Amino acid sequence: MEKLDAQPLYTRVKRALAERILSGIWAPGRLLPNEFQLAEEFGVSQGTVRKALDALAAEHLVERHQGRGTFVARHTSDTVHFRFFQLYDAGGRIQPDSRDVRVAVADPSGRERAALALAPEGRVIRITRTRTHEDHPIIDEQISLSEALFSGLLERETIPNTLYDLYQTDFGITVARVEENLRAAPASEATARRLDCPVGTPVLAIERVAFDYSGQPVEWRVSQCLTDSVFYHSTLK
Amino acid sequence: MEKLDAQPLYTRVKRALAERILSGIWAPGRLLPNEFQLAEEFGVSQGTVRKALDALAAEHLVERHQGRGTFVARHTSDTVHFRFFQLYDAGGRIQPDSRDVRVAVADPSGRERAALALAPEGRVIRITRTRTHEDHPIIDEQISLSEALFSGLLERETIPNTLYDLYQTDFGITVARVEENLRAAPASEATARRLDCPVGTPVLAIERVAFDYSGQPVEWRVSQCLTDSVFYHSTLK
């Protein structure tokens, strides 16, 4: 029987493991010690270790692969898309392509500086691209990153559709949470040109800040979407 | 030490209690037996019961009041607003007022019939109102309900700003989840008149279906919002 004031044992094991992952001591993709080794280390049963790992898996901090072991979770194109992309059509979550991708370095605007908490001399890398769905342009997107963190991006020949897996594998930056503010706005002349619609067409403007596990902002993004054939989906419980 | 394949004991107690609440055996506002009585009933320690109740409180199924005991959670105007309302301004979540409130019975449109899963002969109660923020009209709202479930609404003299607490106290219907689809759209002539804006002004159209604990749709709502001074906020983890 558990003591009155004690946390369940597995919760304490879970916290100890989560600390190693969130602190970066154990990097994304790393194989964890097996259940027997962890049980030895913490002086608990393998059942308790298994429950701790199950709880970490439920929070997407680890991934369990039958017969291969448990790994520190790594963002993949699929998991990133599933967790952080909310545009749907009647068939479900859409997977837009990208065209007219441009990457450039610039002095930040006031909004970029504030959103990314940039140092006084810090510059930004801007990625602009048009996202297409079934060959129609539907999103005019601008992404701003701190040059200090992401300078390697400038040497890349191509930019993939999903970026957070790239941030993790190439830059060691894991996006853990995004905050989005949505508004309806009239398409500007530039946006209308990129989306092939009349100036002033209503677009859904999604302004997003992405944060890493420590709570530091790592990306600022504005996506202006035509919503004739797609919509933004949200569940509240 | 816990057994290899056993759920923690408190999880099993939690599930048994959750079942009584979700099934309606224990109604909203009901005082639960005290920890000693529950421990006796389940043959576990009071510490285990306490953990089960903590877990239920974290899921908003019960509310614990120091010195008074634990109650089946009841929607209040505040908790409803906090859980199901996502419009913010720079100062935080806004609390709009209502004006021009109308309540009427009608034959359902095809969308109402589908969204509410109405019986063939079923009619709807429509509530239309204009929501204001700092005395400016910002939301043109239409709410559709099954007349079979909510006929008592027609006799009310006033309709409160938050409805889900009313649905629970007066109609025994608890909203547990809402699904929202958001689009940008041009204000129609009727919406423009109610929002005091030019026809065609971009509005954020939020289409919502609310579900009870059993997964049955109980409300369909379309809110068309001016987003000059407010925005829809969403967090993804």
Interface residues (C-beta under 8 A of the other chain):
Chain A: M1 E2 K3 L4 D5 A6 P8 L9 Y10 V44 S45 Q46 G47 T48 R50 K51 R83 F84 Q86 Y88 A176 R177 V178 E179 E180 N181 L182 R183 A184 A185 P186 G200 P202 V203 L204 A205 E207 C225 T227 F231 Y232 H233 S234 T235 L236 K237
Chain B: M1 E2 K3 L4 D5 A6 P8 L9 Y10 V44 S45 Q46 G47 T48 R50 K51 R83 F84 Q86 Y88 A176 R177 V178 E179 E180 N181 L182 R183 A184 A185 P186 G200 P202 V203 L204 A205 E207 C225 T227 F231 Y232 H233 S234 T235 L236 K237
